[in-house]
Amino acid sequence: MTSNTPIILILNGPNLNMLGRREPEIYGHQTLSDIESLCHNTAARLGLSIDFRQSNHEGELVTWLQQAYGTVAGIIINAAAYTHTSVAIHDALKLHQDIPVVEVHLSDPKTREPFRHHSYIEPLAAALYAGLGAHGYVKALEFIDKTRNQANRDNLSL
Ligand code: DQA
């Protein structure tokens, strides 16, 4: 990786640190650290680097989104339960309207309890991968890579 390798911020919300032990019939057996390794390998294949984080605290996620302003080339976010409640994360994501934001969920919240059907992230996301387990993170990185390549081609043909 060179020093100008694009950085993709991958944010994970509350309880995702318990993956592997947490409701494996819904979320699978992979741990968050397994998912982080998968993301590292995928990013390396695509020539990207990742900043992979998890927090149980809404404000910390908001602070990380603010700190990333102007420094990252894309954002992948699994806001977990905050997906369905957080206007603060929605507002912080609005800082990043000039880069691709991708929403990811391991399960498909839209097919679960009604309180999971609404997402505050979705209106700001260029793509959504849900119900694919950890593979959703791979798809999200590939989407960001494709979007960036397309944007570069569009710039060249101006
Ligand atoms: C989740 C779905 C959310 O509804 C839930 O609160 C989570 C995980 C998922 O990845 O499937 O914690 O975001």
Backbone and ligand atoms as CSV (ligand in chain L), in Angstrom:
chain,resi,resn,atom,element,x,y,z
A,1,MET,N,N,0.850,-1.206,0.000
A,1,MET,CA,C,0.000,0.000,0.000
A,1,MET,C,C,0.880,1.250,0.000
A,2,THR,N,N,0.559,2.202,-0.861
A,2,THR,CA,C,1.299,3.451,-0.847
A,2,THR,C,C,0.607,4.424,0.110
A,3,SER,N,N,1.252,5.560,0.372
A,3,SER,CA,C,0.662,6.493,1.336
A,3,SER,C,C,-0.600,7.145,0.775
A,4,ASN,N,N,-0.774,7.105,-0.568
A,4,ASN,CA,C,-2.016,7.693,-1.093
A,4,ASN,C,C,-3.074,6.651,-1.437
A,5,THR,N,N,-2.968,5.467,-0.850
A,5,THR,CA,C,-4.017,4.457,-1.014
A,5,THR,C,C,-5.312,4.986,-0.399
A,6,PRO,N,N,-6.427,4.964,-1.160
A,6,PRO,CA,C,-7.681,5.481,-0.590
A,6,PRO,C,C,-8.108,4.691,0.653
A,7,ILE,N,N,-8.580,5.435,1.652
A,7,ILE,CA,C,-9.021,4.795,2.908
A,7,ILE,C,C,-10.548,4.709,2.914
A,8,ILE,N,N,-11.062,3.537,3.238
A,8,ILE,CA,C,-12.494,3.338,3.403
A,8,ILE,C,C,-12.757,3.138,4.900
A,9,LEU,N,N,-13.614,3.990,5.455
A,9,LEU,CA,C,-13.988,3.861,6.868
A,9,LEU,C,C,-15.113,2.834,6.975
A,10,ILE,N,N,-14.919,1.820,7.831
A,10,ILE,CA,C,-15.954,0.800,8.032
A,10,ILE,C,C,-16.390,0.879,9.495
A,11,LEU,N,N,-17.623,1.362,9.692
A,11,LEU,CA,C,-18.130,1.576,11.053
A,11,LEU,C,C,-19.144,0.506,11.429
A,12,ASN,N,N,-19.002,-0.005,12.628
A,12,ASN,CA,C,-19.916,-1.028,13.153
A,12,ASN,C,C,-20.498,-0.547,14.478
A,13,GLY,N,N,-21.809,-0.688,14.607
A,13,GLY,CA,C,-22.498,-0.176,15.777
A,13,GLY,C,C,-22.632,-1.186,16.909
A,14,PRO,N,N,-23.539,-0.893,17.841
A,14,PRO,CA,C,-23.622,-1.628,19.105
A,14,PRO,C,C,-23.918,-3.117,18.943
A,15,ASN,N,N,-23.290,-3.883,19.802
A,15,ASN,CA,C,-23.468,-5.339,19.943
A,15,ASN,C,C,-22.793,-6.147,18.841
A,16,LEU,N,N,-22.244,-5.462,17.840
A,16,LEU,CA,C,-21.572,-6.228,16.780
A,16,LEU,C,C,-20.237,-6.795,17.277
A,17,ASN,N,N,-19.738,-6.251,18.403
A,17,ASN,CA,C,-18.554,-6.853,19.025
A,17,ASN,C,C,-18.857,-8.244,19.600
A,18,MET,N,N,-20.131,-8.587,19.704
A,18,MET,CA,C,-20.513,-9.892,20.262
A,18,MET,C,C,-20.787,-10.934,19.177
A,19,LEU,N,N,-20.531,-10.580,17.916
A,19,LEU,CA,C,-20.791,-11.550,16.840
A,19,LEU,C,C,-20.021,-12.841,17.095
A,20,GLY,N,N,-20.639,-13.938,16.704
A,20,GLY,CA,C,-20.051,-15.255,16.981
A,20,GLY,C,C,-20.772,-15.885,18.154
A,21,ARG,N,N,-21.063,-15.040,19.169
A,21,ARG,CA,C,-21.801,-15.526,20.347
A,21,ARG,C,C,-23.241,-15.028,20.339
A,22,ARG,N,N,-23.484,-13.964,19.587
A,22,ARG,CA,C,-24.778,-13.278,19.625
A,22,ARG,C,C,-25.715,-13.869,18.571
A,23,GLU,N,N,-26.812,-14.488,19.014
A,23,GLU,CA,C,-27.848,-15.015,18.111
A,23,GLU,C,C,-27.257,-15.567,16.803
A,24,PRO,N,N,-26.441,-16.621,16.890
A,24,PRO,CA,C,-25.777,-17.116,15.669
A,24,PRO,C,C,-26.761,-17.595,14.602
A,25,GLU,N,N,-27.977,-17.963,15.039
A,25,GLU,CA,C,-28.967,-18.410,14.043
A,25,GLU,C,C,-29.399,-17.233,13.150
A,26,ILE,N,N,-29.199,-15.997,13.647
A,26,ILE,CA,C,-29.521,-14.804,12.833
A,26,ILE,C,C,-28.261,-14.225,12.192
A,27,TYR,N,N,-27.190,-14.104,13.004
A,27,TYR,CA,C,-26.017,-13.358,12.542
A,27,TYR,C,C,-24.850,-14.240,12.098
A,28,GLY,N,N,-24.986,-15.556,12.253
A,28,GLY,CA,C,-23.915,-16.452,11.826
A,28,GLY,C,C,-22.855,-16.649,12.898
A,29,HIS,N,N,-21.829,-17.399,12.544
A,29,HIS,CA,C,-20.798,-17.788,13.524
A,29,HIS,C,C,-19.520,-16.965,13.413
A,30,GLN,N,N,-19.422,-16.119,12.396
A,30,GLN,CA,C,-18.198,-15.325,12.245
A,30,GLN,C,C,-18.132,-14.235,13.314
A,31,THR,N,N,-16.939,-14.000,13.819
A,31,THR,CA,C,-16.745,-12.919,14.782
A,31,THR,C,C,-16.478,-11.611,14.018
A,32,LEU,N,N,-16.511,-10.484,14.759
A,32,LEU,CA,C,-16.215,-9.203,14.108
A,32,LEU,C,C,-14.774,-9.180,13.609
A,33,SER,N,N,-13.919,-9.882,14.332
A,33,SER,CA,C,-12.520,-9.916,13.888
A,33,SER,C,C,-12.371,-10.740,12.600
A,34,ASP,N,N,-13.207,-11.793,12.436
A,34,ASP,CA,C,-13.217,-12.518,11.148
A,34,ASP,C,C,-13.645,-11.571,10.023
A,35,ILE,N,N,-14.673,-10.751,10.316
A,35,ILE,CA,C,-15.181,-9.839,9.278
A,35,ILE,C,C,-14.127,-8.782,8.951
A,36,GLU,N,N,-13.413,-8.332,9.981
A,36,GLU,CA,C,-12.346,-7.350,9.736
A,36,GLU,C,C,-11.266,-7.940,8.820
A,37,SER,N,N,-10.883,-9.207,9.059
A,37,SER,CA,C,-9.866,-9.849,8.200
A,37,SER,C,C,-10.371,-9.960,6.767
A,38,LEU,N,N,-11.652,-10.352,6.631
A,38,LEU,CA,C,-12.250,-10.457,5.296
A,38,LEU,C,C,-12.193,-9.103,4.583
A,39,CYS,N,N,-12.496,-8.035,5.321
A,39,CYS,CA,C,-12.464,-6.692,4.727
A,39,CYS,C,C,-11.034,-6.290,4.346
A,40,HIS,N,N,-10.064,-6.626,5.215
A,40,HIS,CA,C,-8.660,-6.316,4.899
A,40,HIS,C,C,-8.239,-7.003,3.608
A,41,ASN,N,N,-8.581,-8.294,3.488
A,41,ASN,CA,C,-8.177,-9.059,2.296
A,41,ASN,C,C,-8.846,-8.498,1.042
A,42,THR,N,N,-10.136,-8.171,1.162
A,42,THR,CA,C,-10.867,-7.637,0.004
A,42,THR,C,C,-10.284,-6.285,-0.396
A,43,ALA,N,N,-10.037,-5.432,0.598
A,43,ALA,CA,C,-9.499,-4.104,0.309
A,43,ALA,C,C,-8.126,-4.225,-0.360
A,44,ALA,N,N,-7.289,-5.136,0.116
A,44,ALA,CA,C,-5.957,-5.305,-0.474
A,44,ALA,C,C,-6.092,-5.726,-1.943
A,45,ARG,N,N,-7.031,-6.636,-2.213
A,45,ARG,CA,C,-7.264,-7.081,-3.600
A,45,ARG,C,C,-7.670,-5.912,-4.494
A,46,LEU,N,N,-8.415,-4.945,-3.928
A,46,LEU,CA,C,-8.947,-3.828,-4.723
A,46,LEU,C,C,-8.026,-2.603,-4.711
A,47,GLY,N,N,-6.918,-2.694,-3.961
A,47,GLY,CA,C,-6.007,-1.537,-3.874
A,47,GLY,C,C,-6.540,-0.442,-2.961
A,48,LEU,N,N,-7.334,-0.835,-1.969
A,48,LEU,CA,C,-7.868,0.111,-0.997
A,48,LEU,C,C,-7.287,-0.216,0.371
A,49,SER,N,N,-7.392,0.716,1.315
A,49,SER,CA,C,-7.076,0.349,2.694
A,49,SER,C,C,-8.311,0.664,3.545
A,50,ILE,N,N,-8.388,0.041,4.714
A,50,ILE,CA,C,-9.590,0.235,5.533
A,50,ILE,C,C,-9.232,0.715,6.937
A,51,ASP,N,N,-10.181,1.453,7.489
A,51,ASP,CA,C,-10.123,1.851,8.899
A,51,ASP,C,C,-11.387,1.233,9.503
A,52,PHE,N,N,-11.214,0.101,10.201
A,52,PHE,CA,C,-12.352,-0.728,10.644
A,52,PHE,C,C,-12.582,-0.485,12.134
A,53,ARG,N,N,-13.782,-0.029,12.502
A,53,ARG,CA,C,-14.055,0.338,13.905
A,53,ARG,C,C,-15.400,-0.175,14.367
A,54,GLN,N,N,-15.522,-0.345,15.693
A,54,GLN,CA,C,-16.806,-0.716,16.310
A,54,GLN,C,C,-16.981,0.082,17.584
A,55,SER,N,N,-18.225,0.544,17.820
A,55,SER,CA,C,-18.523,1.179,19.108
A,55,SER,C,C,-19.942,0.853,19.540
A,56,ASN,N,N,-20.114,0.773,20.854
A,56,ASN,CA,C,-21.458,0.610,21.421
A,56,ASN,C,C,-22.092,1.965,21.714
A,57,HIS,N,N,-21.376,3.051,21.402
A,57,HIS,CA,C,-21.819,4.395,21.805
A,57,HIS,C,C,-22.138,5.260,20.587
A,58,GLU,N,N,-23.349,5.760,20.562
A,58,GLU,CA,C,-23.817,6.568,19.430
A,58,GLU,C,C,-22.911,7.780,19.203
A,59,GLY,N,N,-22.571,8.483,20.287
A,59,GLY,CA,C,-21.765,9.700,20.164
A,59,GLY,C,C,-20.377,9.412,19.610
A,60,GLU,N,N,-19.828,8.256,19.967
A,60,GLU,CA,C,-18.495,7.911,19.456
A,60,GLU,C,C,-18.563,7.681,17.936
A,61,LEU,N,N,-19.634,7.028,17.491
A,61,LEU,CA,C,-19.801,6.821,16.050
A,61,LEU,C,C,-19.935,8.172,15.339
A,62,VAL,N,N,-20.678,9.095,15.950
A,62,VAL,CA,C,-20.849,10.439,15.374
A,62,VAL,C,C,-19.492,11.147,15.314
A,63,THR,N,N,-18.732,11.071,16.393
A,63,THR,CA,C,-17.404,11.723,16.413
A,63,THR,C,C,-16.497,11.147,15.331
A,64,TRP,N,N,-16.501,9.834,15.185
A,64,TRP,CA,C,-15.656,9.214,14.137
A,64,TRP,C,C,-16.088,9.678,12.750
A,65,LEU,N,N,-17.401,9.821,12.531
A,65,LEU,CA,C,-17.877,10.307,11.226
A,65,LEU,C,C,-17.411,11.743,10.998
A,66,GLN,N,N,-17.445,12.557,12.045
A,66,GLN,CA,C,-16.977,13.945,11.906
A,66,GLN,C,C,-15.479,13.985,11.607
A,67,GLN,N,N,-14.707,13.154,12.338
A,67,GLN,CA,C,-13.250,13.167,12.157
A,67,GLN,C,C,-12.853,12.689,10.768
A,68,ALA,N,N,-13.709,11.860,10.163
A,68,ALA,CA,C,-13.387,11.300,8.839
A,68,ALA,C,C,-13.628,12.302,7.716
A,69,TYR,N,N,-14.241,13.444,8.053
A,69,TYR,CA,C,-14.605,14.425,7.025
A,69,TYR,C,C,-13.381,14.850,6.210
A,70,GLY,N,N,-13.477,14.650,4.904
A,70,GLY,CA,C,-12.388,15.074,4.018
A,70,GLY,C,C,-11.191,14.149,3.996
A,71,THR,N,N,-11.216,13.057,4.751
A,71,THR,CA,C,-10.025,12.191,4.828
A,71,THR,C,C,-10.263,10.789,4.262
A,72,VAL,N,N,-11.518,10.415,4.020
A,72,VAL,CA,C,-11.772,9.048,3.537
A,72,VAL,C,C,-12.449,9.083,2.171
A,73,ALA,N,N,-12.296,7.960,1.434
A,73,ALA,CA,C,-12.820,7.906,0.062
A,73,ALA,C,C,-14.178,7.221,0.002
A,74,GLY,N,N,-14.608,6.653,1.101
A,74,GLY,CA,C,-15.912,5.991,1.131
A,74,GLY,C,C,-16.192,5.522,2.554
A,75,ILE,N,N,-17.468,5.262,2.827
A,75,ILE,CA,C,-17.859,4.804,4.169
A,75,ILE,C,C,-18.779,3.606,4.032
A,76,ILE,N,N,-18.489,2.570,4.808
A,76,ILE,CA,C,-19.391,1.425,4.931
A,76,ILE,C,C,-19.887,1.439,6.364
A,77,ILE,N,N,-21.199,1.385,6.536
A,77,ILE,CA,C,-21.725,1.477,7.898
A,77,ILE,C,C,-22.778,0.413,8.165
A,78,ASN,N,N,-22.509,-0.378,9.212
A,78,ASN,CA,C,-23.538,-1.226,9.807
A,78,ASN,C,C,-23.801,-0.607,11.179
A,79,ALA,N,N,-24.807,0.268,11.227
A,79,ALA,CA,C,-25.071,1.005,12.467
A,79,ALA,C,C,-25.839,0.156,13.475
A,80,ALA,N,N,-26.092,-1.119,13.124
A,80,ALA,CA,C,-26.798,-2.051,14.017
A,80,ALA,C,C,-28.099,-1.402,14.499
A,81,ALA,N,N,-28.404,-1.466,15.794
A,81,ALA,CA,C,-29.695,-0.951,16.278
A,81,ALA,C,C,-29.854,0.547,16.046
A,82,TYR,N,N,-28.719,1.304,15.987
A,82,TYR,CA,C,-28.828,2.749,15.742
A,82,TYR,C,C,-29.367,3.064,14.344
A,83,THR,N,N,-29.304,2.070,13.453
A,83,THR,CA,C,-29.901,2.232,12.119
A,83,THR,C,C,-31.342,2.732,12.239
A,84,HIS,N,N,-32.034,2.162,13.231
A,84,HIS,CA,C,-33.482,2.360,13.324
A,84,HIS,C,C,-33.868,3.523,14.236
A,85,THR,N,N,-32.868,4.163,14.855
A,85,THR,CA,C,-33.183,5.194,15.861
A,85,THR,C,C,-32.406,6.501,15.705
A,86,SER,N,N,-31.267,6.485,15.003
A,86,SER,CA,C,-30.326,7.594,15.206
A,86,SER,C,C,-30.402,8.706,14.153
A,87,VAL,N,N,-31.054,9.791,14.533
A,87,VAL,CA,C,-31.023,11.005,13.707
A,87,VAL,C,C,-29.604,11.595,13.743
A,88,ALA,N,N,-28.909,11.419,14.874
A,88,ALA,CA,C,-27.549,11.976,15.003
A,88,ALA,C,C,-26.592,11.338,13.996
A,89,ILE,N,N,-26.695,10.029,13.792
A,89,ILE,CA,C,-25.821,9.371,12.803
A,89,ILE,C,C,-26.250,9.779,11.390
A,90,HIS,N,N,-27.545,9.874,11.169
A,90,HIS,CA,C,-28.055,10.373,9.878
A,90,HIS,C,C,-27.439,11.742,9.574
A,91,ASP,N,N,-27.491,12.653,10.544
A,91,ASP,CA,C,-26.977,14.006,10.319
A,91,ASP,C,C,-25.466,13.994,10.066
A,92,ALA,N,N,-24.738,13.155,10.808
A,92,ALA,CA,C,-23.277,13.098,10.623
A,92,ALA,C,C,-22.935,12.538,9.244
A,93,LEU,N,N,-23.738,11.599,8.756
A,93,LEU,CA,C,-23.479,11.030,7.424
A,93,LEU,C,C,-23.683,12.086,6.336
A,94,LYS,N,N,-24.512,13.084,6.620
A,94,LYS,CA,C,-24.761,14.140,5.627
A,94,LYS,C,C,-23.501,14.946,5.310
A,95,LEU,N,N,-22.501,14.880,6.219
A,95,LEU,CA,C,-21.212,15.529,5.942
A,95,LEU,C,C,-20.531,14.898,4.737
A,96,HIS,N,N,-20.939,13.672,4.419
A,96,HIS,CA,C,-20.166,12.860,3.470
A,96,HIS,C,C,-20.905,12.640,2.159
A,97,GLN,N,N,-21.687,13.641,1.746
A,97,GLN,CA,C,-22.501,13.437,0.550
A,97,GLN,C,C,-21.691,13.386,-0.737
A,98,ASP,N,N,-20.388,13.774,-0.655
A,98,ASP,CA,C,-19.564,13.750,-1.865
A,98,ASP,C,C,-18.791,12.441,-2.033
A,99,ILE,N,N,-18.967,11.483,-1.130
A,99,ILE,CA,C,-18.292,10.181,-1.262
A,99,ILE,C,C,-19.337,9.073,-1.113
A,100,PRO,N,N,-19.065,7.862,-1.658
A,100,PRO,CA,C,-20.062,6.796,-1.511
A,100,PRO,C,C,-20.194,6.290,-0.073
A,101,VAL,N,N,-21.453,6.242,0.380
A,101,VAL,CA,C,-21.788,5.668,1.689
A,101,VAL,C,C,-22.599,4.406,1.409
A,102,VAL,N,N,-22.203,3.298,2.022
A,102,VAL,CA,C,-22.906,2.039,1.787
A,102,VAL,C,C,-23.389,1.478,3.124
A,103,GLU,N,N,-24.670,1.140,3.161
A,103,GLU,CA,C,-25.282,0.551,4.363
A,103,GLU,C,C,-25.196,-0.978,4.263
A,104,VAL,N,N,-24.771,-1.595,5.352
A,104,VAL,CA,C,-24.649,-3.059,5.379
A,104,VAL,C,C,-25.354,-3.607,6.616
A,105,HIS,N,N,-26.021,-4.729,6.442
A,105,HIS,CA,C,-26.535,-5.512,7.577
A,105,HIS,C,C,-26.275,-6.986,7.297
A,106,LEU,N,N,-25.936,-7.701,8.341
A,106,LEU,CA,C,-25.724,-9.150,8.189
A,106,LEU,C,C,-27.050,-9.837,7.883
A,107,SER,N,N,-28.066,-9.504,8.674
A,107,SER,CA,C,-29.415,-10.036,8.454
A,107,SER,C,C,-30.159,-9.064,7.532
A,108,ASP,N,N,-31.400,-9.381,7.214
A,108,ASP,CA,C,-32.207,-8.431,6.439
A,108,ASP,C,C,-33.274,-7.840,7.362
A,109,PRO,N,N,-33.019,-6.644,7.915
A,109,PRO,CA,C,-33.948,-6.070,8.900
A,109,PRO,C,C,-35.374,-5.919,8.375
A,110,LYS,N,N,-35.512,-5.748,7.060
A,110,LYS,CA,C,-36.858,-5.517,6.501
A,110,LYS,C,C,-37.748,-6.755,6.589
A,111,THR,N,N,-37.146,-7.907,6.813
A,111,THR,CA,C,-37.944,-9.139,6.932
A,111,THR,C,C,-38.088,-9.559,8.395
A,112,ARG,N,N,-37.653,-8.670,9.314
A,112,ARG,CA,C,-37.701,-9.016,10.745
A,112,ARG,C,C,-38.786,-8.196,11.451
A,113,GLU,N,N,-38.634,-7.938,12.737
A,113,GLU,CA,C,-39.673,-7.230,13.489
A,113,GLU,C,C,-39.939,-5.847,12.860
A,114,PRO,N,N,-41.182,-5.361,12.952
A,114,PRO,CA,C,-41.514,-4.060,12.350
A,114,PRO,C,C,-40.602,-2.917,12.821
A,115,PHE,N,N,-40.122,-2.949,14.084
A,115,PHE,CA,C,-39.289,-1.831,14.544
A,115,PHE,C,C,-37.936,-1.777,13.841
A,116,ARG,N,N,-37.606,-2.817,13.064
A,116,ARG,CA,C,-36.348,-2.787,12.298
A,116,ARG,C,C,-36.560,-2.356,10.846
A,117,HIS,N,N,-37.797,-2.059,10.472
A,117,HIS,CA,C,-38.048,-1.822,9.045
A,117,HIS,C,C,-37.603,-0.442,8.577
A,118,HIS,N,N,-37.591,0.528,9.505
A,118,HIS,CA,C,-37.170,1.868,9.088
A,118,HIS,C,C,-35.667,2.051,9.318
A,119,SER,N,N,-35.010,2.656,8.323
A,119,SER,CA,C,-33.585,2.957,8.454
A,119,SER,C,C,-33.330,4.442,8.258
A,120,TYR,N,N,-32.631,5.057,9.228
A,120,TYR,CA,C,-32.214,6.453,9.090
A,120,TYR,C,C,-30.969,6.584,8.201
A,121,ILE,N,N,-30.354,5.439,7.879
A,121,ILE,CA,C,-29.141,5.460,7.043
A,121,ILE,C,C,-29.524,5.424,5.557
A,122,GLU,N,N,-30.557,4.670,5.270
A,122,GLU,CA,C,-30.915,4.362,3.876
A,122,GLU,C,C,-31.041,5.595,2.958
A,123,PRO,N,N,-31.661,6.712,3.398
A,123,PRO,CA,C,-31.793,7.843,2.479
A,123,PRO,C,C,-30.449,8.428,2.036
A,124,LEU,N,N,-29.384,8.145,2.803
A,124,LEU,CA,C,-28.070,8.712,2.487
A,124,LEU,C,C,-27.131,7.696,1.850
A,125,ALA,N,N,-27.616,6.472,1.664
A,125,ALA,CA,C,-26.734,5.406,1.174
A,125,ALA,C,C,-26.874,5.238,-0.336
A,126,ALA,N,N,-25.719,5.078,-0.994
A,126,ALA,CA,C,-25.722,4.838,-2.437
A,126,ALA,C,C,-26.054,3.386,-2.732
A,127,ALA,N,N,-25.854,2.509,-1.753
A,127,ALA,CA,C,-26.169,1.090,-1.930
A,127,ALA,C,C,-26.446,0.479,-0.563
A,128,LEU,N,N,-27.181,-0.626,-0.591
A,128,LEU,CA,C,-27.543,-1.331,0.656
A,128,LEU,C,C,-27.392,-2.827,0.411
A,129,TYR,N,N,-26.625,-3.478,1.278
A,129,TYR,CA,C,-26.493,-4.943,1.218
A,129,TYR,C,C,-26.968,-5.507,2.550
A,130,ALA,N,N,-28.031,-6.304,2.505
A,130,ALA,CA,C,-28.608,-6.854,3.730
A,130,ALA,C,C,-28.972,-8.310,3.492
A,131,GLY,N,N,-28.744,-9.114,4.520
A,131,GLY,CA,C,-29.136,-10.517,4.440
A,131,GLY,C,C,-28.093,-11.396,3.774
A,132,LEU,N,N,-26.901,-10.854,3.540
A,132,LEU,CA,C,-25.840,-11.633,2.881
A,132,LEU,C,C,-24.772,-12.076,3.871
A,133,GLY,N,N,-25.007,-11.848,5.171
A,133,GLY,CA,C,-23.977,-12.153,6.167
A,133,GLY,C,C,-22.755,-11.278,5.917
A,134,ALA,N,N,-21.575,-11.815,6.253
A,134,ALA,CA,C,-20.338,-11.034,6.127
A,134,ALA,C,C,-20.044,-10.666,4.676
A,135,HIS,N,N,-20.590,-11.419,3.739
A,135,HIS,CA,C,-20.332,-11.126,2.326
A,135,HIS,C,C,-20.840,-9.730,1.931
A,136,GLY,N,N,-21.809,-9.202,2.689
A,136,GLY,CA,C,-22.298,-7.843,2.428
A,136,GLY,C,C,-21.177,-6.812,2.503
A,137,TYR,N,N,-20.217,-7.019,3.397
A,137,TYR,CA,C,-19.094,-6.078,3.516
A,137,TYR,C,C,-18.209,-6.156,2.260
A,138,VAL,N,N,-18.044,-7.374,1.736
A,138,VAL,CA,C,-17.250,-7.559,0.504
A,138,VAL,C,C,-17.944,-6.823,-0.649
A,139,LYS,N,N,-19.261,-7.034,-0.756
A,139,LYS,CA,C,-20.025,-6.380,-1.827
A,139,LYS,C,C,-19.933,-4.856,-1.690
A,140,ALA,N,N,-19.965,-4.373,-0.458
A,140,ALA,CA,C,-19.912,-2.929,-0.222
A,140,ALA,C,C,-18.553,-2.363,-0.673
A,141,LEU,N,N,-17.464,-3.063,-0.357
A,141,LEU,CA,C,-16.138,-2.603,-0.803
A,141,LEU,C,C,-16.053,-2.638,-2.331
A,142,GLU,N,N,-16.608,-3.686,-2.937
A,142,GLU,CA,C,-16.576,-3.786,-4.403
A,142,GLU,C,C,-17.410,-2.669,-5.035
A,143,PHE,N,N,-18.531,-2.326,-4.392
A,143,PHE,CA,C,-19.370,-1.239,-4.908
A,143,PHE,C,C,-18.591,0.082,-4.878
A,144,ILE,N,N,-17.927,0.349,-3.746
A,144,ILE,CA,C,-17.172,1.608,-3.631
A,144,ILE,C,C,-16.057,1.650,-4.668
A,145,ASP,N,N,-15.380,0.525,-4.862
A,145,ASP,CA,C,-14.302,0.464,-5.853
A,145,ASP,C,C,-14.853,0.764,-7.247
A,146,LYS,N,N,-15.991,0.135,-7.585
A,146,LYS,CA,C,-16.597,0.334,-8.903
A,146,LYS,C,C,-17.012,1.799,-9.085
A,147,THR,N,N,-17.612,2.385,-8.051
A,147,THR,CA,C,-18.055,3.787,-8.117
A,147,THR,C,C,-16.865,4.713,-8.337
A,148,ARG,N,N,-15.768,4.440,-7.616
A,148,ARG,CA,C,-14.583,5.286,-7.754
A,148,ARG,C,C,-13.987,5.179,-9.153
A,149,ASN,N,N,-13.928,3.939,-9.684
A,149,ASN,CA,C,-13.362,3.747,-11.018
A,149,ASN,C,C,-14.213,4.450,-12.068
A,150,GLN,N,N,-15.526,4.355,-11.896
A,150,GLN,CA,C,-16.457,5.015,-12.824
A,150,GLN,C,C,-16.238,6.537,-12.782
A,151,ALA,N,N,-16.117,7.080,-11.559
A,151,ALA,CA,C,-15.927,8.529,-11.403
A,151,ALA,C,C,-14.614,8.957,-12.068
A,152,ASN,N,N,-13.551,8.142,-11.908
A,152,ASN,CA,C,-12.261,8.472,-12.541
A,152,ASN,C,C,-12.394,8.498,-14.056
A,153,ARG,N,N,-13.121,7.469,-14.593
A,153,ARG,CA,C,-13.303,7.419,-16.050
A,153,ARG,C,C,-14.082,8.642,-16.523
A,154,ASP,N,N,-15.131,9.030,-15.763
A,154,ASP,CA,C,-15.942,10.188,-16.151
A,154,ASP,C,C,-15.082,11.446,-16.163
A,155,ASN,N,N,-14.184,11.584,-15.164
A,155,ASN,CA,C,-13.309,12.759,-15.126
A,155,ASN,C,C,-12.388,12.803,-16.334
A,156,LEU,N,N,-11.855,11.610,-16.716
A,156,LEU,CA,C,-10.920,11.550,-17.833
A,156,LEU,C,C,-11.595,11.934,-19.138
A,157,SER,N,N,-12.902,11.610,-19.232
A,157,SER,CA,C,-13.558,11.867,-20.525
A,157,SER,C,C,-14.173,13.270,-20.588
A,158,LEU,N,N,-13.922,14.093,-19.556
A,158,LEU,CA,C,-14.488,15.458,-19.592
A,158,LEU,C,C,-13.792,16.299,-20.668
L,1,DQA,C1,C,-28.066,-5.592,12.143
L,1,DQA,C2,C,-29.600,-5.525,12.116
L,1,DQA,C3,C,-30.128,-4.597,13.202
L,1,DQA,O1,O,-31.545,-4.558,13.162
L,1,DQA,C4,C,-29.685,-5.090,14.568
L,1,DQA,O2,O,-30.091,-4.178,15.571
L,1,DQA,C5,C,-28.239,-5.376,14.654
L,1,DQA,C6,C,-27.553,-5.981,13.522
L,1,DQA,C7,C,-27.505,-6.618,11.139
L,1,DQA,O3,O,-26.327,-6.534,10.830
L,1,DQA,O4,O,-28.239,-7.499,10.694
L,1,DQA,O5,O,-27.633,-5.201,15.709
L,1,DQA,O6,O,-27.567,-4.315,11.794
